Amino acid sequence: MDFSPVNCSANPRKHGDNPVSEISDYLGPKMRVRYSLYIGDEKDVIHTISLRVPENYTASEVMELAEVQDP
């Protein structure tokens, strides 16, 4: 199967849709996730954010949401 003519630029998640409003409009089950970023070899800086996301969210989607919620 040749996928070369497929245009992937129509992915709304990559082109400006607001993931925060997407989650607030989501009616299915959600879970609380704590996402932490450790900076430095000795964990000199630790930044943690708590998010409520749909249960089927991937780790990548959680990271993207954390970026929008707390730039």
N, CA, C and O atoms as CSV, one atom per row, in Angstrom:
chain,resi,resn,atom,element,x,y,z
A,1,MET,N,N,0.845,-1.166,0.000
A,1,MET,CA,C,0.000,0.000,0.000
A,1,MET,C,C,0.898,1.239,0.000
A,1,MET,O,O,1.836,1.324,0.793
A,2,ASP,N,N,0.621,2.182,-0.871
A,2,ASP,CA,C,1.420,3.399,-1.003
A,2,ASP,C,C,0.744,4.543,-0.250
A,2,ASP,O,O,-0.347,4.976,-0.620
A,3,PHE,N,N,1.400,5.032,0.816
A,3,PHE,CA,C,0.858,6.127,1.612
A,3,PHE,C,C,1.414,7.488,1.206
A,3,PHE,O,O,1.064,8.499,1.815
A,4,SER,N,N,2.263,7.531,0.200
A,4,SER,CA,C,2.914,8.799,-0.159
A,4,SER,C,C,1.938,9.910,-0.536
A,4,SER,O,O,2.238,11.071,-0.258
A,5,PRO,N,N,0.784,9.626,-1.155
A,5,PRO,CA,C,-0.118,10.747,-1.473
A,5,PRO,C,C,-0.965,11.224,-0.283
A,5,PRO,O,O,-1.720,12.187,-0.418
A,6,VAL,N,N,-0.853,10.577,0.857
A,6,VAL,CA,C,-1.661,10.942,2.019
A,6,VAL,C,C,-1.154,12.245,2.620
A,6,VAL,O,O,0.039,12.392,2.887
A,7,ASN,N,N,-2.065,13.187,2.831
A,7,ASN,CA,C,-1.721,14.480,3.422
A,7,ASN,C,C,-2.061,14.434,4.905
A,7,ASN,O,O,-3.236,14.415,5.269
A,8,CYS,N,N,-1.049,14.417,5.761
A,8,CYS,CA,C,-1.255,14.329,7.210
A,8,CYS,C,C,-1.391,15.698,7.865
A,8,CYS,O,O,-1.536,15.780,9.085
A,9,SER,N,N,-1.349,16.754,7.097
A,9,SER,CA,C,-1.403,18.097,7.680
A,9,SER,C,C,-2.787,18.447,8.203
A,9,SER,O,O,-2.955,19.493,8.829
A,10,ALA,N,N,-3.768,17.613,7.967
A,10,ALA,CA,C,-5.116,17.890,8.445
A,10,ALA,C,C,-5.334,17.425,9.878
A,10,ALA,O,O,-6.455,17.511,10.380
A,11,ASN,N,N,-4.304,16.940,10.546
A,11,ASN,CA,C,-4.428,16.504,11.928
A,11,ASN,C,C,-4.724,17.716,12.798
A,11,ASN,O,O,-3.841,18.555,12.978
A,12,PRO,N,N,-5.938,17.845,13.351
A,12,PRO,CA,C,-6.304,19.051,14.105
A,12,PRO,C,C,-5.483,19.246,15.374
A,12,PRO,O,O,-5.296,20.382,15.810
A,13,ARG,N,N,-4.995,18.176,15.970
A,13,ARG,CA,C,-4.224,18.297,17.202
A,13,ARG,C,C,-2.881,18.981,16.960
A,13,ARG,O,O,-2.313,19.577,17.875
A,14,LYS,N,N,-2.379,18.898,15.745
A,14,LYS,CA,C,-1.090,19.490,15.428
A,14,LYS,C,C,-1.233,20.901,14.869
A,14,LYS,O,O,-0.229,21.588,14.679
A,15,HIS,N,N,-2.448,21.343,14.603
A,15,HIS,CA,C,-2.615,22.613,13.907
A,15,HIS,C,C,-3.593,23.544,14.602
A,15,HIS,O,O,-4.566,23.990,13.993
A,16,GLY,N,N,-3.351,23.835,15.845
A,16,GLY,CA,C,-4.032,24.946,16.468
A,16,GLY,C,C,-5.275,24.665,17.285
A,16,GLY,O,O,-5.742,25.562,17.987
A,17,ASP,N,N,-5.838,23.465,17.230
A,17,ASP,CA,C,-6.986,23.232,18.098
A,17,ASP,C,C,-6.534,23.343,19.543
A,17,ASP,O,O,-5.414,22.965,19.887
A,18,ASN,N,N,-7.400,23.856,20.369
A,18,ASN,CA,C,-7.063,24.072,21.770
A,18,ASN,C,C,-7.367,22.805,22.569
A,18,ASN,O,O,-8.538,22.479,22.759
A,19,PRO,N,N,-6.352,22.085,23.040
A,19,PRO,CA,C,-6.611,20.851,23.785
A,19,PRO,C,C,-7.344,21.093,25.101
A,19,PRO,O,O,-8.017,20.190,25.598
A,20,VAL,N,N,-7.230,22.288,25.674
A,20,VAL,CA,C,-7.928,22.587,26.923
A,20,VAL,C,C,-9.432,22.594,26.686
A,20,VAL,O,O,-10.177,21.995,27.462
A,21,SER,N,N,-9.895,23.259,25.631
A,21,SER,CA,C,-11.330,23.280,25.348
A,21,SER,C,C,-11.810,21.908,24.896
A,21,SER,O,O,-12.950,21.529,25.163
A,22,GLU,N,N,-10.944,21.162,24.212
A,22,GLU,CA,C,-11.299,19.814,23.791
A,22,GLU,C,C,-11.589,18.935,25.006
A,22,GLU,O,O,-12.541,18.154,24.993
A,23,ILE,N,N,-10.785,19.056,26.045
A,23,ILE,CA,C,-10.975,18.256,27.253
A,23,ILE,C,C,-12.191,18.718,28.035
A,23,ILE,O,O,-12.936,17.893,28.565
A,24,SER,N,N,-12.403,20.024,28.115
A,24,SER,CA,C,-13.563,20.513,28.867
A,24,SER,C,C,-14.866,20.106,28.182
A,24,SER,O,O,-15.890,19.966,28.850
A,25,ASP,N,N,-14.845,19.914,26.857
A,25,ASP,CA,C,-16.035,19.483,26.121
A,25,ASP,C,C,-16.207,17.964,26.134
A,25,ASP,O,O,-17.274,17.465,25.775
A,26,TYR,N,N,-15.179,17.227,26.539
A,26,TYR,CA,C,-15.214,15.770,26.536
A,26,TYR,C,C,-16.166,15.281,27.623
A,26,TYR,O,O,-16.043,15.672,28.784
A,27,LEU,N,N,-17.114,14.424,27.247
A,27,LEU,CA,C,-18.135,13.974,28.193
A,27,LEU,C,C,-17.842,12.606,28.805
A,27,LEU,O,O,-18.523,12.197,29.745
A,28,GLY,N,N,-16.855,11.903,28.297
A,28,GLY,CA,C,-16.536,10.569,28.798
A,28,GLY,C,C,-15.780,10.610,30.115
A,28,GLY,O,O,-15.561,11.682,30.678
A,29,PRO,N,N,-15.380,9.436,30.608
A,29,PRO,CA,C,-14.661,9.362,31.884
A,29,PRO,C,C,-13.282,10.014,31.795
A,29,PRO,O,O,-12.600,9.944,30.772
A,30,LYS,N,N,-12.901,10.645,32.893
A,30,LYS,CA,C,-11.599,11.307,32.973
A,30,LYS,C,C,-10.829,10.756,34.164
A,30,LYS,O,O,-11.405,10.164,35.077
A,31,MET,N,N,-9.525,10.962,34.138
A,31,MET,CA,C,-8.685,10.560,35.264
A,31,MET,C,C,-7.730,11.702,35.593
A,31,MET,O,O,-7.424,12.539,34.743
A,32,ARG,N,N,-7.268,11.721,36.836
A,32,ARG,CA,C,-6.299,12.740,37.250
A,32,ARG,C,C,-4.899,12.191,37.015
A,32,ARG,O,O,-4.588,11.055,37.371
A,33,VAL,N,N,-4.058,13.032,36.404
A,33,VAL,CA,C,-2.680,12.664,36.091
A,33,VAL,C,C,-1.762,13.729,36.665
A,33,VAL,O,O,-2.021,14.924,36.516
A,34,ARG,N,N,-0.693,13.302,37.316
A,34,ARG,CA,C,0.348,14.237,37.766
A,34,ARG,C,C,1.530,14.081,36.835
A,34,ARG,O,O,2.110,13.001,36.722
A,35,TYR,N,N,1.884,15.169,36.166
A,35,TYR,CA,C,2.992,15.165,35.216
A,35,TYR,C,C,4.122,15.967,35.827
A,35,TYR,O,O,3.941,17.136,36.167
A,36,SER,N,N,5.291,15.350,35.971
A,36,SER,CA,C,6.438,16.025,36.587
A,36,SER,C,C,7.593,16.101,35.611
A,36,SER,O,O,7.850,15.173,34.844
A,37,LEU,N,N,8.282,17.227,35.657
A,37,LEU,CA,C,9.465,17.450,34.846
A,37,LEU,C,C,10.638,17.666,35.790
A,37,LEU,O,O,10.620,18.576,36.619
A,38,TYR,N,N,11.649,16.832,35.660
A,38,TYR,CA,C,12.851,16.925,36.490
A,38,TYR,C,C,13.977,17.506,35.648
A,38,TYR,O,O,14.245,17.023,34.548
A,39,ILE,N,N,14.635,18.538,36.157
A,39,ILE,CA,C,15.721,19.192,35.435
A,39,ILE,C,C,16.997,19.083,36.263
A,39,ILE,O,O,17.005,19.406,37.451
A,40,GLY,N,N,18.073,18.627,35.627
A,40,GLY,CA,C,19.367,18.512,36.305
A,40,GLY,C,C,19.647,17.089,36.741
A,40,GLY,O,O,18.731,16.302,36.979
A,41,ASP,N,N,20.933,16.771,36.842
A,41,ASP,CA,C,21.348,15.431,37.256
A,41,ASP,C,C,20.905,15.111,38.678
A,41,ASP,O,O,20.582,13.964,38.985
A,42,GLU,N,N,20.890,16.094,39.522
A,42,GLU,CA,C,20.504,15.906,40.924
A,42,GLU,C,C,19.064,16.354,41.175
A,42,GLU,O,O,18.681,16.622,42.314
A,43,LYS,N,N,18.272,16.433,40.106
A,43,LYS,CA,C,16.888,16.921,40.201
A,43,LYS,C,C,16.862,18.295,40.861
A,43,LYS,O,O,16.126,18.533,41.819
A,44,ASP,N,N,17.686,19.193,40.320
A,44,ASP,CA,C,17.802,20.546,40.859
A,44,ASP,C,C,16.474,21.296,40.818
A,44,ASP,O,O,16.157,22.064,41.725
A,45,VAL,N,N,15.704,21.066,39.761
A,45,VAL,CA,C,14.402,21.720,39.611
A,45,VAL,C,C,13.378,20.633,39.328
A,45,VAL,O,O,13.572,19.805,38.438
A,46,ILE,N,N,12.297,20.637,40.080
A,46,ILE,CA,C,11.197,19.701,39.852
A,46,ILE,C,C,9.936,20.526,39.680
A,46,ILE,O,O,9.565,21.303,40.561
A,47,HIS,N,N,9.274,20.352,38.534
A,47,HIS,CA,C,8.035,21.083,38.266
A,47,HIS,C,C,6.936,20.056,38.036
A,47,HIS,O,O,7.077,19.184,37.178
A,48,THR,N,N,5.844,20.145,38.787
A,48,THR,CA,C,4.747,19.187,38.700
A,48,THR,C,C,3.450,19.917,38.411
A,48,THR,O,O,3.187,20.981,38.970
A,49,ILE,N,N,2.640,19.338,37.532
A,49,ILE,CA,C,1.320,19.880,37.223
A,49,ILE,C,C,0.322,18.724,37.306
A,49,ILE,O,O,0.625,17.603,36.899
A,50,SER,N,N,-0.862,19.005,37.833
A,50,SER,CA,C,-1.919,18.012,37.947
A,50,SER,C,C,-2.987,18.326,36.903
A,50,SER,O,O,-3.442,19.465,36.794
A,51,LEU,N,N,-3.384,17.311,36.139
A,51,LEU,CA,C,-4.333,17.501,35.041
A,51,LEU,C,C,-5.436,16.456,35.111
A,51,LEU,O,O,-5.216,15.340,35.581
A,52,ARG,N,N,-6.625,16.823,34.642
A,52,ARG,CA,C,-7.698,15.845,34.435
A,52,ARG,C,C,-7.824,15.633,32.939
A,52,ARG,O,O,-8.086,16.570,32.186
A,53,VAL,N,N,-7.633,14.391,32.516
A,53,VAL,CA,C,-7.625,14.068,31.091
A,53,VAL,C,C,-8.547,12.884,30.823
A,53,VAL,O,O,-8.838,12.109,31.734
A,54,PRO,N,N,-9.012,12.737,29.573
A,54,PRO,CA,C,-9.791,11.549,29.225
A,54,PRO,C,C,-8.983,10.283,29.505
A,54,PRO,O,O,-7.760,10.279,29.371
A,55,GLU,N,N,-9.660,9.226,29.889
A,55,GLU,CA,C,-8.985,7.985,30.268
A,55,GLU,C,C,-8.137,7.393,29.152
A,55,GLU,O,O,-7.185,6.663,29.427
A,56,ASN,N,N,-8.461,7.690,27.905
A,56,ASN,CA,C,-7.713,7.097,26.793
A,56,ASN,C,C,-6.585,7.992,26.288
A,56,ASN,O,O,-6.044,7.733,25.213
A,57,TYR,N,N,-6.214,9.033,27.024
A,57,TYR,CA,C,-5.134,9.934,26.606
A,57,TYR,C,C,-3.789,9.223,26.687
A,57,TYR,O,O,-3.540,8.446,27.609
A,58,THR,N,N,-2.931,9.495,25.718
A,58,THR,CA,C,-1.583,8.925,25.713
A,58,THR,C,C,-0.640,9.829,26.500
A,58,THR,O,O,-0.984,10.968,26.819
A,59,ALA,N,N,0.541,9.323,26.810
A,59,ALA,CA,C,1.545,10.125,27.512
A,59,ALA,C,C,1.913,11.354,26.690
A,59,ALA,O,O,2.125,12.434,27.242
A,60,SER,N,N,1.988,11.194,25.394
A,60,SER,CA,C,2.315,12.318,24.511
A,60,SER,C,C,1.242,13.403,24.584
A,60,SER,O,O,1.561,14.591,24.624
A,61,GLU,N,N,-0.016,13.002,24.600
A,61,GLU,CA,C,-1.110,13.975,24.684
A,61,GLU,C,C,-1.100,14.688,26.034
A,61,GLU,O,O,-1.412,15.876,26.106
A,62,VAL,N,N,-0.746,13.978,27.098
A,62,VAL,CA,C,-0.637,14.609,28.417
A,62,VAL,C,C,0.468,15.662,28.401
A,62,VAL,O,O,0.296,16.751,28.948
A,63,MET,N,N,1.602,15.341,27.776
A,63,MET,CA,C,2.701,16.311,27.692
A,63,MET,C,C,2.287,17.547,26.900
A,63,MET,O,O,2.625,18.668,27.279
A,64,GLU,N,N,1.554,17.351,25.799
A,64,GLU,CA,C,1.091,18.485,24.992
A,64,GLU,C,C,0.129,19.354,25.790
A,64,GLU,O,O,0.199,20.581,25.718
A,65,LEU,N,N,-0.767,18.731,26.548
A,65,LEU,CA,C,-1.709,19.487,27.365
A,65,LEU,C,C,-0.984,20.246,28.465
A,65,LEU,O,O,-1.304,21.405,28.730
A,66,ALA,N,N,-0.017,19.613,29.104
A,66,ALA,CA,C,0.759,20.282,30.152
A,66,ALA,C,C,1.466,21.509,29.587
A,66,ALA,O,O,1.562,22.537,30.258
A,67,GLU,N,N,1.955,21.404,28.367
A,67,GLU,CA,C,2.630,22.537,27.723
A,67,GLU,C,C,1.670,23.710,27.536
A,67,GLU,O,O,2.055,24.862,27.736
A,68,VAL,N,N,0.432,23.428,27.156
A,68,VAL,CA,C,-0.561,24.485,26.939
A,68,VAL,C,C,-1.026,25.072,28.271
A,68,VAL,O,O,-1.180,26.287,28.393
A,69,GLN,N,N,-1.251,24.216,29.267
A,69,GLN,CA,C,-1.777,24.662,30.559
A,69,GLN,C,C,-0.760,25.455,31.368
A,69,GLN,O,O,-1.123,26.375,32.101
A,70,ASP,N,N,0.518,25.094,31.233
A,70,ASP,CA,C,1.553,25.742,32.043
A,70,ASP,C,C,2.811,25.946,31.200
A,70,ASP,O,O,3.784,25.202,31.328
A,71,PRO,N,N,2.779,26.960,30.338
A,71,PRO,CA,C,3.910,27.164,29.419
A,71,PRO,C,C,5.114,27.594,30.194
A,71,PRO,O,O,6.174,27.819,29.612
